[in-house]
């Protein structure tokens, strides 16, 4: 079931999601407080000016979510992060910083150190109070992570489709609440792999890509919801962590097998067939699902070219981006694999495709890479 905001949770918290804001600027703290408390499902439990006070406060005040600045006197965000997680295990931390290369790199490190998500702060205090997009993104992240912190996510059990295929995958149940019907796994070997992710995505991507590096000959296209400065760093981190060549995609480049391409922030990434090549096109068409880049346009373009020889992986993330694109993929005979609820930071995107009956497998994160290898290497059998 879905836990209502007022219900008791595993942490003992009830009512509106309780948030701590940690920022050395009193003006920013005030503006963030007003933005969040405009939503009746959110309340500010504490507002403090540095990491040291935050850790001390958390010793006596339980919260669901911490919005943590990076650059602060006395104790900065990166120093405070592990102490916050240790003080309140299960609390969800959103890193907040100005959108600079330095802070983007620190935010990426924070995600690997246990932060659940990040949000770029607007460059001026005036823009925080007027930017609807920032306010919407912040409140949605807080509510999604607050729900996850309280353990109030759906937990269906996957039921395999009736099939005689030898490589049909049965998802492991998390806790049996309601069934999800799995499709038969397509028998055609995929020519390309597409991955969509959002909240919690970088950590999940590192895990999957480490499993695939040096073992797949297919190109891999990745759409992760991130701003521009972050996507270049994400590609670099994937390369370092996995050993696979991974770059931020550029318009007009032909894709190469065994390499990965990350959609740049603020651009949809789609693929076009030009002669014998498959060429990346970057567009600034309107956002889809409030996102640019969005997973859906990538999947539509790939399905048009590859049909049944497309394998889609939907990893952790809030919202439902990828659901409509996956409908197109499965209608053309392609396969969709989703991360399970138990290992997702937020089971929004993977939950949407799973609940809609679009998946051939719903798996724990550590099992996704091995399953993909099984699918792409069947020709050797």
Legacy VTK file of the C-alpha trace (Angstrom):
# vtk DataFile Version 3.0
C-alpha trace
ASCII
DATASET POLYDATA
POINTS 381 float
0.000 0.000 0.000
0.991 3.639 -0.242
1.491 5.269 3.122
-0.485 8.453 3.609
1.389 11.455 4.914
-0.379 11.277 8.256
0.346 7.600 8.930
2.925 6.322 11.370
6.207 5.274 9.844
9.142 3.036 10.618
10.972 6.098 11.975
8.087 7.026 14.253
7.411 10.274 12.387
3.877 11.189 11.380
2.124 14.064 9.690
3.881 16.344 7.198
7.380 15.364 6.109
9.880 16.919 8.493
12.816 18.735 6.916
16.034 20.268 8.222
17.620 23.073 6.191
21.377 23.558 6.600
22.801 26.698 4.969
25.060 29.460 6.234
22.917 32.165 4.597
19.941 33.238 6.696
18.324 34.699 3.586
18.596 31.398 1.700
17.308 29.461 4.709
14.301 31.746 4.889
13.545 31.480 1.195
13.895 27.701 1.194
11.651 27.501 4.250
8.913 29.525 2.560
9.191 27.517 -0.640
8.882 24.192 1.171
6.206 25.203 3.660
3.992 26.409 0.824
3.242 22.699 0.465
1.021 21.460 3.327
2.714 18.045 3.240
6.053 19.558 4.335
7.121 21.217 7.580
10.488 22.634 8.608
11.672 20.919 11.769
14.955 22.829 12.007
16.913 25.505 10.166
20.612 25.814 11.043
23.694 27.549 9.685
26.402 24.860 9.558
27.052 21.134 9.626
28.184 21.011 13.251
24.913 22.463 14.521
23.011 20.167 12.154
24.605 17.033 13.602
24.010 18.253 17.158
20.372 19.067 16.389
19.760 15.671 14.798
20.811 13.977 18.025
17.561 15.203 19.583
15.326 16.022 16.591
14.157 13.392 14.110
13.638 14.439 10.504
12.858 12.726 7.207
14.973 14.868 4.870
17.985 17.167 5.228
18.667 19.861 2.603
22.425 20.351 2.994
24.544 23.181 1.622
28.095 22.351 0.553
30.115 25.455 1.413
29.695 26.530 5.048
31.978 27.758 7.858
32.759 25.639 10.964
31.712 22.383 9.248
30.982 22.082 5.521
28.461 19.791 3.893
30.843 17.022 2.868
32.264 16.767 6.384
28.784 16.765 7.894
27.265 14.228 5.468
28.630 10.985 6.981
27.980 12.285 10.509
24.365 13.093 9.617
23.848 9.615 8.148
25.476 8.022 11.199
23.396 10.094 13.619
20.109 9.289 11.894
20.384 6.186 9.699
17.725 6.231 7.026
17.485 10.013 6.766
17.549 11.245 3.166
20.043 14.003 2.336
19.675 16.396 -0.604
22.858 18.294 -1.452
22.184 21.908 -2.428
24.793 24.064 -4.110
25.355 26.749 -6.670
25.888 25.319 -10.139
29.659 25.526 -10.489
32.030 22.872 -11.780
33.644 22.591 -8.347
30.332 22.142 -6.538
29.043 19.724 -9.163
32.107 17.560 -8.584
31.584 17.721 -4.812
27.906 16.803 -5.268
28.902 13.761 -7.322
31.253 12.707 -4.529
28.454 13.244 -2.016
26.159 10.916 -3.957
28.807 8.208 -3.787
29.159 8.905 -0.040
25.474 8.356 0.701
23.528 11.493 -0.275
20.205 10.602 -1.888
19.952 13.496 -4.352
21.107 16.998 -5.235
19.555 20.255 -6.349
21.317 23.262 -7.879
20.496 26.450 -6.018
19.429 29.402 -8.198
22.167 31.967 -8.690
20.286 34.792 -6.986
18.002 34.985 -3.968
15.325 36.673 -6.043
15.151 33.774 -8.457
14.478 31.288 -5.640
11.282 33.042 -4.654
10.039 33.411 -8.227
11.269 30.306 -10.026
8.343 27.900 -10.200
10.507 25.157 -11.646
12.941 25.267 -8.725
10.135 25.292 -6.160
8.380 22.365 -7.872
11.588 20.355 -8.145
12.559 20.969 -4.518
9.147 20.109 -3.056
8.771 17.001 -5.222
12.219 15.731 -4.257
11.525 16.322 -0.563
8.156 14.532 -0.695
9.465 11.586 -2.709
12.460 11.129 -0.422
10.349 11.753 2.678
8.029 8.938 1.634
11.033 6.676 1.045
12.497 7.603 4.446
9.267 6.495 6.115
9.217 3.243 4.201
5.950 4.112 2.514
6.610 2.668 -0.936
4.716 0.040 -2.834
6.063 -3.459 -2.633
4.506 -5.699 -5.282
5.489 -9.222 -6.110
6.296 -9.998 -9.721
4.419 -12.816 -11.440
6.023 -14.365 -14.528
4.159 -14.465 -17.816
3.108 -17.882 -19.068
5.904 -18.836 -21.412
8.206 -21.697 -22.241
11.188 -19.488 -23.013
14.227 -20.821 -21.207
15.525 -17.392 -20.250
12.382 -15.930 -18.737
13.234 -13.968 -15.594
11.098 -14.058 -12.467
11.563 -10.981 -10.296
12.188 -11.693 -6.662
9.365 -10.517 -4.413
10.145 -7.691 -2.036
7.085 -8.074 0.179
3.959 -9.522 -1.346
1.337 -6.790 -1.568
-0.040 -7.015 -5.084
1.091 -8.826 -8.204
2.904 -7.399 -11.186
2.621 -9.296 -14.427
5.882 -9.836 -16.282
6.098 -10.129 -20.047
8.055 -12.953 -21.677
11.645 -11.983 -22.281
12.129 -11.362 -26.036
14.388 -13.895 -27.700
16.178 -11.515 -30.065
19.634 -10.360 -29.013
19.582 -6.558 -28.532
21.668 -4.323 -30.769
21.572 -1.396 -28.341
20.992 -0.764 -24.632
19.186 2.300 -23.242
19.186 3.306 -19.569
16.914 5.831 -17.865
17.379 7.064 -14.289
16.795 9.959 -11.926
16.914 10.147 -8.103
19.611 7.753 -6.912
20.605 7.138 -10.514
24.330 7.898 -10.418
25.038 5.232 -7.791
22.863 2.728 -9.657
24.535 3.561 -12.968
27.985 2.968 -11.494
26.903 -0.486 -10.313
25.358 -1.526 -13.639
28.124 -0.105 -15.795
30.831 -1.857 -13.767
29.100 -5.145 -14.594
28.925 -4.403 -18.317
32.358 -2.883 -18.935
34.460 -4.847 -21.408
31.738 -7.458 -21.840
29.200 -5.861 -24.167
29.657 -4.826 -27.785
26.410 -2.861 -27.954
26.388 0.933 -27.589
24.722 2.207 -24.412
22.669 5.415 -24.306
21.980 6.936 -20.873
19.469 9.607 -19.904
19.886 10.686 -16.276
17.948 13.684 -14.995
20.750 16.167 -14.328
21.689 19.761 -15.113
24.351 20.471 -17.738
27.403 20.814 -15.529
26.622 17.513 -13.836
26.159 15.344 -16.925
29.711 15.820 -18.175
31.031 14.873 -14.740
28.684 11.889 -14.599
30.134 10.547 -17.844
33.657 11.015 -16.498
32.762 9.213 -13.254
31.202 6.315 -15.171
34.409 5.983 -17.194
36.553 5.985 -14.046
34.367 3.619 -12.065
33.617 1.125 -14.843
36.590 1.391 -17.187
34.172 1.727 -20.116
34.536 4.664 -22.488
31.679 7.010 -21.577
31.229 10.564 -22.831
28.675 13.306 -22.684
26.951 13.030 -26.052
27.543 15.607 -28.787
25.196 16.459 -31.608
25.935 14.674 -34.889
28.318 12.011 -33.560
27.897 8.447 -34.742
27.549 5.927 -31.937
30.155 3.187 -31.533
29.622 -0.289 -30.073
30.966 -0.896 -26.578
30.838 2.789 -25.663
28.362 4.749 -23.548
26.804 8.163 -24.140
25.174 10.405 -21.518
22.496 12.918 -22.534
23.704 16.462 -21.761
21.746 18.492 -19.247
18.991 20.634 -20.813
18.990 18.574 -24.056
16.935 15.595 -25.111
19.119 12.897 -26.696
17.616 11.016 -29.643
19.047 8.823 -32.367
18.641 9.065 -36.132
19.673 6.665 -38.890
21.841 8.381 -41.507
23.113 6.071 -44.204
24.916 3.240 -42.478
25.409 5.204 -39.258
23.277 5.838 -36.202
23.771 9.480 -35.250
22.999 11.294 -31.999
20.829 14.389 -32.212
20.471 16.781 -29.292
17.289 18.824 -29.178
15.771 21.463 -26.973
12.238 20.410 -27.688
9.899 21.147 -24.775
10.518 19.202 -21.556
8.619 15.950 -21.134
7.519 14.844 -17.672
8.977 18.199 -16.530
12.397 16.922 -17.625
15.010 17.820 -20.217
16.713 15.498 -20.862
13.822 13.068 -20.738
13.904 9.299 -21.134
10.747 9.081 -23.252
12.009 10.815 -26.433
15.196 8.735 -26.317
13.190 5.514 -26.151
10.819 6.530 -28.941
13.698 7.302 -31.287
15.534 4.079 -30.473
12.429 1.949 -30.880
11.843 3.427 -34.309
15.297 2.315 -35.442
15.842 -0.936 -33.544
12.344 -2.323 -32.973
12.601 -5.670 -31.128
16.394 -5.431 -30.841
16.281 -2.774 -28.107
16.899 -3.457 -24.405
15.748 -0.798 -21.925
16.797 -0.542 -18.276
14.809 1.742 -15.972
16.658 2.511 -12.747
15.704 4.330 -9.553
14.066 7.732 -9.904
11.013 9.748 -8.954
8.161 10.370 -11.353
7.196 8.233 -14.325
9.592 9.319 -17.081
10.254 6.326 -19.313
6.806 4.800 -18.921
5.323 6.106 -22.156
8.520 5.424 -24.052
8.542 1.870 -22.692
5.022 1.393 -24.007
6.373 2.153 -27.485
9.341 -0.154 -26.920
7.274 -3.150 -25.846
4.744 -2.594 -28.640
7.647 -2.949 -31.093
8.868 -6.143 -29.389
11.698 -4.663 -27.310
12.476 -5.601 -23.702
12.256 -3.554 -20.501
14.071 -4.410 -17.261
13.377 -2.380 -14.101
15.149 -2.007 -10.771
13.138 -3.400 -7.879
11.597 -1.339 -5.106
13.838 -2.665 -2.345
17.068 -1.399 -3.916
15.696 1.842 -5.403
16.196 5.171 -3.649
12.789 6.176 -5.060
10.640 3.575 -6.817
8.896 6.010 -9.138
10.210 5.480 -12.657
10.873 1.740 -12.303
7.630 1.315 -10.366
5.673 3.009 -13.155
6.889 0.627 -15.875
6.569 -2.387 -13.573
3.048 -1.532 -12.448
2.007 -0.936 -16.059
2.998 -4.500 -16.993
5.783 -3.389 -19.333
8.689 -5.322 -17.801
10.191 -8.679 -18.632
12.189 -8.544 -15.377
12.126 -6.560 -12.119
15.404 -7.140 -10.322
17.590 -5.993 -7.422
20.265 -3.579 -8.597
23.151 -6.035 -8.308
21.340 -8.550 -10.513
20.612 -6.181 -13.402
24.117 -6.195 -14.897
24.440 -9.994 -14.849
20.973 -10.335 -16.395
21.872 -7.897 -19.187
25.024 -9.898 -19.913
22.932 -13.054 -20.125
20.652 -11.388 -22.665
23.346 -9.878 -24.869
25.631 -12.891 -24.860
23.066 -15.538 -25.796
24.658 -15.837 -29.237
27.564 -17.649 -27.596
25.250 -20.328 -26.241
LINES 1 382
381 0 1 2 3 4 5 6 7 8 9 10 11 12 13 14 15 16 17 18 19 20 21 22 23 24 25 26 27 28 29 30 31 32 33 34 35 36 37 38 39 40 41 42 43 44 45 46 47 48 49 50 51 52 53 54 55 56 57 58 59 60 61 62 63 64 65 66 67 68 69 70 71 72 73 74 75 76 77 78 79 80 81 82 83 84 85 86 87 88 89 90 91 92 93 94 95 96 97 98 99 100 101 102 103 104 105 106 107 108 109 110 111 112 113 114 115 116 117 118 119 120 121 122 123 124 125 126 127 128 129 130 131 132 133 134 135 136 137 138 139 140 141 142 143 144 145 146 147 148 149 150 151 152 153 154 155 156 157 158 159 160 161 162 163 164 165 166 167 168 169 170 171 172 173 174 175 176 177 178 179 180 181 182 183 184 185 186 187 188 189 190 191 192 193 194 195 196 197 198 199 200 201 202 203 204 205 206 207 208 209 210 211 212 213 214 215 216 217 218 219 220 221 222 223 224 225 226 227 228 229 230 231 232 233 234 235 236 237 238 239 240 241 242 243 244 245 246 247 248 249 250 251 252 253 254 255 256 257 258 259 260 261 262 263 264 265 266 267 268 269 270 271 272 273 274 275 276 277 278 279 280 281 282 283 284 285 286 287 288 289 290 291 292 293 294 295 296 297 298 299 300 301 302 303 304 305 306 307 308 309 310 311 312 313 314 315 316 317 318 319 320 321 322 323 324 325 326 327 328 329 330 331 332 333 334 335 336 337 338 339 340 341 342 343 344 345 346 347 348 349 350 351 352 353 354 355 356 357 358 359 360 361 362 363 364 365 366 367 368 369 370 371 372 373 374 375 376 377 378 379 380
